[in-house]
Amino acid sequence: MVYGIEEREGVEEQQQQQLQRCRIVGSVFPNTNTTHKRFVVVGYALTSKKTKSFLQPKLEGLARNKGILFVAIDHNRPLSDQGPFDIVLHKLSGREWRQILEDYRKTHPEVTVLDPPDAIQPLHNRQSMLQAVADMDLSDSYGKVGVPRQLVVKRDASSIPDAVTDSGLKLPLVCIFNTVAKPLVNDGSVKSHQLSLAYDRYSLQKLEPPLVLQEFVNHGGVLFKVYIVGEAIKVVRRFSLPDVSKRELSETAGVYRFPRVSCAAASADDADLDPSIAELPPRPLLERLAKELRRRLGLRLFNLDMIREHGTRDRFYVIDINYFPGYGKMPEYEHIFTDFLLSLVEAKYKRDLAEGTYYKLC
């Protein structure tokens, strides 16, 4: 097993020992001069629902053809006793699991963990989730990207109407049916995605803090779901809530429940839409946004729910961010995701080769 550093004294013997733990069958690193061939081993820790939606037969088949092997992580065994892995892919919740991953990262720095637990945590909190976008204040010749104004209410439902008035938020407001609005802790449960629309300020007293209220922005009934996989970006259209007219707002009172828009709604990609509504956000704007969010969030697997303010061409809002979203619904996700995994290992190979430490990879 030769990696171009066999002339170094003592390295060859160590490489041979490490080789015993490697699967030498798949072909990877097609863009390098190396003849090294083996499987890229991806350990995954996902819920059964996530496993079913993500690890579809087409993905696993394509991955195997590209030299990628997905291996389920056994939760009944210490993580350090399993593998060896090149990449650990995960989406599990709980403090215990986060600690396991953090400990594993310290003892296995050669393994890429997608993504670091401490980087994922801010997306679980609705108060902090959009802060990275707000802090960017992104504006260039292609458009402006912001977040809807929102209000955090931690206690005392009777104070909500006055708090809304004092903050200058305009109705209608996005909220959660009969309980909370955009709950502070987004745990991915059904409850955390059951949204409602409040048409008048006094109905807000029926909600139960803690909660976040978010201004509803008319957007032509179309939402852009922006999938990000490393440096790759894929955008799809989804039908969303219809616009609320001034007349409807003046004649309607109460809080009305609606389903989880971005997932439950049908695709709008093939619909006959007004071009001004259907036009995708400019690619350069999305690339700049994604690059900056990757840096600020420290994440490589996430998506954005993005809307264009109706009546404008270049005013966009990010209304939600999710870690490791439902990639199974993303067109061509199998090719995009497998290419991404290979790029991670290839980049690490080149880095280690330059440092003369590649023998530690396996």
LUMFI-796323 format. One record per residue (C-alpha): x, y, z. Coordinates in steps of 0.5 Angstrom, whole numbers, padded with zeros to 4 digits, always signed. Example, Ala and Ser with C-alpha at 12.3 -4.5 7.8 and 13.67 -1.06 7.14 Angstrom:
2
+0025-0009+0016+0027-0002+0014
***
This chain:
362
+0000+0000+0000+0004+0006-0003+0002+0013-0002+0008+0017-0005+0011+0017+0002+0014+0010+0003+0021+0013+0003+0020+0015+0010+0023+0011+0015+0018+0007+0019+0012+0009+0015+0011+0003+0011+0010-0002+0017+0005+0003+0020+0001+0003+0014+0001-0004+0013-0002-0005+0020-0007+0001+0018-0009-0003+0012-0012-0009+0015-0017-0004+0018-0019-0001+0011-0024-0004+0005-0020-0004-0001-0025-0004-0006-0028+0002-0008-0025+0007-0013-0024+0014-0010-0020+0021-0011-0021+0021-0019-0018+0028-0019-0011+0026-0016-0005+0022-0019-0006+0017-0013-0007+0010-0015-0010+0009-0008-0017+0005-0008-0022+0004-0002-0029+0005+0000-0030+0012+0004-0034+0009+0010-0040+0014+0012-0042+0012+0019-0049+0015+0020-0054+0016+0026-0061+0018+0024-0068+0016+0026-0071+0011+0023-0076+0016+0019-0070+0020+0017-0066+0013+0015-0072+0011+0011-0073+0018+0007-0065+0019+0006-0062+0013+0005-0066+0011-0001-0064+0005-0005-0062+0009-0011-0057+0013-0006-0054+0007-0003-0053+0004-0010-0050+0010-0013-0046+0011-0007-0043+0004-0008-0041+0005-0015-0037+0011-0013-0034+0007-0007-0038+0010-0001-0041+0005+0004-0046+0007+0009-0045+0004+0016-0051+0004+0021-0048+0006+0028-0050+0002+0033-0052+0006+0039-0051+0000+0044-0044+0000+0043-0039+0006+0044-0038+0010+0038-0030+0010+0039-0030+0002+0038-0034+0002+0031-0031+0004+0025-0026+0006+0022-0030+0012+0019-0028+0017+0014-0035+0021+0016-0040+0021+0021-0047+0023+0019-0052+0025+0024-0058+0028+0026-0060+0026+0033-0062+0030+0039-0061+0030+0046-0055+0032+0051-0052+0025+0052-0051+0024+0044-0048+0031+0043-0043+0029+0049-0042+0023+0045-0040+0026+0039-0036+0032+0042-0032+0027+0046-0031+0023+0039-0029+0029+0035-0023+0030+0040-0021+0023+0040-0022+0022+0033-0020+0029+0029-0018+0025+0023-0026+0024+0022-0031+0029+0019-0037+0030+0023-0043+0033+0019-0044+0037+0023-0041+0039+0029-0046+0039+0035-0045+0046+0038-0046+0049+0031-0053+0045+0030-0055+0048+0037-0057+0055+0035-0062+0052+0029-0066+0049+0035-0067+0056+0038-0072+0060+0034-0070+0066+0037-0062+0065+0035-0064+0061+0029-0064+0067+0024-0059+0072+0028-0054+0070+0023-0058+0072+0017-0060+0079+0021-0053+0080+0022-0051+0080+0015-0055+0085+0013-0054+0082+0006-0055+0087+0000-0052+0088-0007-0054+0089-0014-0057+0083-0014-0062+0084-0008-0063+0085-0001-0064+0079+0004-0066+0080+0011-0071+0077+0016-0078+0078+0018-0079+0082+0024-0080+0078+0030-0082+0079+0038-0080+0074+0043-0085+0073+0049-0083+0069+0055-0089+0070+0060-0095+0074+0061-0100+0073+0055-0104+0079+0057-0098+0083+0055-0097+0081+0048-0102+0086+0045-0099+0092+0048-0092+0089+0047-0094+0088+0039-0096+0095+0039-0090+0097+0042-0085+0093+0038-0088+0096+0031-0090+0089+0029-0095+0089+0023-0101+0084+0023-0102+0079+0021-0097+0075+0025-0094+0068+0024-0096+0064+0031-0097+0057+0033-0104+0054+0034-0107+0055+0041-0100+0054+0044-0094+0058+0042-0091+0062+0036-0085+0059+0033-0083+0056+0039-0076+0058+0042-0074+0051+0042-0075+0047+0035-0074+0040+0036-0077+0038+0030-0083+0035+0033-0090+0036+0030-0092+0041+0035-0086+0045+0033-0088+0046+0026-0096+0047+0027-0096+0054+0025-0102+0059+0025-0104+0066+0023-0106+0071+0028-0110+0077+0024-0112+0081+0030-0108+0083+0036-0113+0082+0042-0113+0074+0040-0106+0074+0041-0108+0074+0049-0110+0066+0048-0103+0064+0046-0099+0061+0051-0091+0064+0052-0086+0063+0051-0087+0064+0044-0084+0068+0038-0088+0072+0034-0086+0073+0027-0089+0078+0022-0092+0075+0016-0090+0078+0009-0094+0077+0003-0090+0073-0002-0095+0071-0008-0096+0064-0005-0089+0062-0007-0083+0060-0002-0076+0058-0005-0073+0052-0001-0066+0053-0002-0062+0046-0001-0054+0047+0001-0050+0041+0001-0043+0044+0002-0042+0049-0004-0047+0046-0008-0054+0050-0008-0061+0047-0011-0067+0051-0011-0074+0049-0011-0081+0052-0011-0086+0050-0006-0093+0053-0006-0094+0057+0001-0099+0061+0004-0103+0066+0000-0102+0074+0001-0107+0077+0006-0110+0083+0003-0112+0090+0007-0119+0088+0006-0118+0081+0009-0114+0084+0015-0119+0089+0016-0125+0084+0016-0122+0078+0019-0121+0077+0027-0118+0071+0031-0112+0066+0030-0113+0061+0024-0108+0054+0024-0105+0052+0017-0100+0046+0016-0093+0046+0016-0092+0050+0009-0085+0048+0006-0086+0041+0007-0093+0039+0006-0094+0044+0000-0094+0041-0007-0088+0043-0011-0089+0049-0015-0084+0048-0020-0088+0046-0026-0094+0051-0024-0096+0056-0029-0094+0062-0025-0093+0070-0026-0086+0070-0028-0085+0076-0023-0087+0071-0017-0084+0064-0020-0077+0067-0022-0072+0064-0017-0067+0069-0013-0061+0071-0017-0056+0065-0017-0050+0070-0015-0054+0073-0009-0055+0065-0007-0048+0064-0007-0046+0069-0003-0051+0068+0002-0050+0061+0003-0042+0062+0003-0043+0067+0009-0048+0062+0012-0043+0056+0012-0038+0061+0015-0042+0064+0021-0046+0058+0022-0040+0053+0022-0045+0048+0018-0045+0044+0011-0052+0041+0011-0058+0046+0012-0063+0049+0008-0067+0056+0008-0074+0057+0007-0074+0064+0003-0079+0068+0000-0079+0074-0004-0083+0080-0002-0089+0081-0007-0089+0087-0011-0081+0087-0011-0076+0084-0015-0070+0084-0011-0073+0084-0003-0072+0077+0000-0073+0074+0007-0070+0068+0010-0076+0065+0015-0073+0059+0017-0067+0055+0017-0066+0047+0018-0060+0043+0019-0060+0036+0015-0067+0037+0012-0071+0033+0007-0065+0032+0002-0070+0026-0001-0074+0031-0004-0069+0035-0007-0068+0033-0015-0062+0030-0016-0060+0029-0009-0056+0023-0010-0051+0025-0015-0050+0032-0011-0049+0028-0004-0045+0023-0006-0040+0028-0010-0040+0032-0003-0038+0026+0001-0032+0025-0004-0030+0032-0004-0029+0032+0003-0025+0026+0003-0021+0028-0003-0020+0035+0000-0017+0031+0007-0013+0027+0003-0009+0032-0001-0008+0036+0006-0006+0030+0009-0001+0028+0003+0002+0035+0003+0003+0035+0011+0006+0028+0010+0001+0025+0015-0004+0021+0010-0002+0014+0013-0006+0016+0019-0013+0016+0014-0015+0009+0014
***
